[in-house]
Amino acid sequence: FTTQPLKDDQIQIKFLSLFQYIGTQVLSFIFGLSGSAVLLDNSARDSHFQPRIRESMRRLIMNAHHDQSRQTLAMIQENVGCCGADGATDYLSLQQPLPSQCRDTVTGNPFFHGCVDELTWFFEEKCGWIAGLAMAICMINVLSIVLSTVLIQALKKEEEASDSYRR
């Protein structure tokens, strides 16, 4: 079993394929890193995420006389364990009655934290894990880029050695 030497065009195709692979790894690294940064920036305290939740919760409280708004509000407050956007005072300031979903079923006391805080804490934890996984993938991309570059250098040395052998 003998191997035939590669022709120049076959070698160039291999190099081109490796450079394309490195390019896709670089793009994947950039997208992963920027996606992690955007995710962490928008899921943490004092982000663009909190005012949106606050406005949505207040809109739901003001429209609590509609069935869909009331059901959505009840589902959020019951499942998350929160009351209003910033606490039970939201209902008082908007002159709305405090619903039973805003209260602890055991003690009957209203939930202390508003839904903005509770949802922010929930998403911070989940987004931290997702960003960590994305960063791990970015590290794999860097390792792949380095190993591909080493492979290209090894192929170049092998090509030079075979050229000097042919002469």
C-alpha positions as a printed Julia matrix, in Angstrom:
167×3 Matrix{Float64}:
   0.0    0.0    0.0
   1.63   3.22  -1.15
   0.45   6.78  -0.96
   0.79   9.02  -3.93
   2.09  12.53  -3.4
  -0.59  15.18  -3.47
  -0.77  17.46  -6.45
  -0.41  21.19  -5.93
  -4.1   21.89  -6.56
  -5.11  19.24  -4.01
  -2.82  20.8   -1.44
  -4.25  24.25  -2.15
  -7.79  22.9   -1.69
  -6.79  21.46   1.7
  -5.3   24.79   2.78
  -8.35  26.66   1.54
 -10.64  24.29   3.45
  -8.63  24.78   6.64
  -8.7   28.57   6.25
 -12.47  28.45   5.72
 -12.8   26.33   8.84
 -10.72  28.81  10.83
 -12.9   31.64   9.48
 -16.08  29.93  10.64
 -14.54  29.33  14.06
 -13.59  33.01  14.33
 -17.13  34.06  13.38
 -18.59  31.58  15.86
 -16.3   32.97  18.56
 -17.32  36.57  17.8
 -21.05  35.75  17.77
 -20.79  33.69  20.95
 -18.85  36.35  22.82
 -21.06  39.24  21.68
 -24.21  37.23  22.37
 -23.02  36.49  25.89
 -22.25  40.16  26.48
 -25.68  41.26  25.24
 -27.41  38.55  27.27
 -25.63  39.46  30.49
 -26.14  43.18  29.91
 -29.88  42.82  29.35
 -30.64  40.29  32.06
 -29.06  41.99  35.05
 -30.17  44.72  37.4
 -30.43  48.24  35.98
 -30.76  46.87  32.45
 -33.18  47.63  29.62
 -35.1   44.55  30.69
 -36.42  45.93  33.99
 -38.35  48.97  32.68
 -40.11  46.73  30.15
 -41.26  44.34  32.87
 -42.31  47.25  35.1
 -44.36  48.87  32.32
 -45.96  45.55  31.34
 -46.92  44.74  34.93
 -48.43  48.18  35.5
 -50.37  47.9   32.25
 -51.69  44.5   33.35
 -52.72  45.93  36.75
 -54.53  48.87  35.12
 -56.33  46.5   32.74
 -57.13  43.91  35.42
 -60.84  44.33  34.66
 -60.21  42.43  31.38
 -60.16  38.64  31.71
 -56.97  38.1   29.71
 -55.02  40.71  31.7
 -56.33  39.37  35.0
 -55.43  35.78  34.09
 -51.96  36.75  32.89
 -51.34  38.78  36.04
 -52.6   35.97  38.28
 -50.42  33.41  36.5
 -47.28  35.55  36.85
 -47.86  36.49  40.49
 -48.81  32.98  41.59
 -46.01  31.14  39.8
 -43.26  33.65  40.49
 -44.37  34.57  44.01
 -44.44  38.31  43.56
 -46.88  41.19  43.82
 -47.22  44.02  41.31
 -44.27  45.56  39.52
 -42.46  46.87  42.61
 -44.6   45.41  45.39
 -48.11  45.63  46.8
 -47.94  49.43  46.77
 -48.45  49.36  42.99
 -52.03  48.24  43.54
 -52.58  50.97  46.11
 -51.12  53.72  43.93
 -53.2   52.57  40.94
 -56.28  52.31  43.21
 -56.82  48.63  42.51
 -57.77  45.93  45.04
 -54.99  43.57  46.12
 -55.74  40.16  44.53
 -55.41  36.91  46.43
 -52.57  35.8   44.11
 -50.49  38.58  45.69
 -50.62  36.9   49.07
 -48.78  34.0   50.61
 -51.3   31.15  50.89
 -50.01  30.14  54.33
 -49.62  33.47  56.12
 -51.94  35.65  54.05
 -49.32  38.39  53.93
 -48.68  40.08  50.58
 -45.49  39.09  48.8
 -42.7   41.47  49.76
 -40.89  41.69  46.42
 -42.33  42.96  43.18
 -42.32  40.96  39.98
 -39.58  43.14  38.45
 -37.11  42.08  41.15
 -38.21  38.45  41.2
 -38.07  38.03  37.42
 -34.72  39.83  37.23
 -33.22  37.47  39.81
 -34.72  34.48  37.99
 -33.35  35.56  34.61
 -29.95  36.56  36.02
 -29.43  33.03  37.28
 -30.57  31.36  34.06
 -28.72  33.78  31.81
 -25.55  33.32  33.83
 -25.59  29.62  33.05
 -26.3   30.21  29.37
 -23.53  32.81  29.11
 -21.15  30.41  30.88
 -21.93  27.67  28.36
 -21.47  30.13  25.49
 -18.09  31.16  26.93
 -17.06  27.5   27.17
 -17.97  27.05  23.51
 -15.93  30.17  22.7
 -12.93  28.6   24.43
 -13.42  25.46  22.33
 -13.47  27.72  19.25
 -10.15  29.3   20.28
  -8.63  25.86  20.85
  -9.9   24.74  17.45
  -8.41  27.83  15.78
  -5.02  27.22  17.42
  -4.98  23.52  16.51
  -6.01  24.29  12.92
  -3.22  26.84  12.65
  -0.74  24.26  13.95
  -2.06  21.79  11.36
  -1.57  24.32   8.57
   2.02  24.94   9.69
   2.67  21.18   9.81
   1.23  20.72   6.32
   3.4   23.55   5.0
   6.51  21.95   6.51
   5.54  18.58   5.06
   4.98  20.17   1.65
   8.37  21.89   1.8
  10.03  18.62   2.81
   8.37  16.73  -0.04
   9.35  19.48  -2.51
  12.99  19.26  -1.44
  12.8   15.44  -1.68
  11.41  15.59  -5.24
  14.29  17.77  -6.42
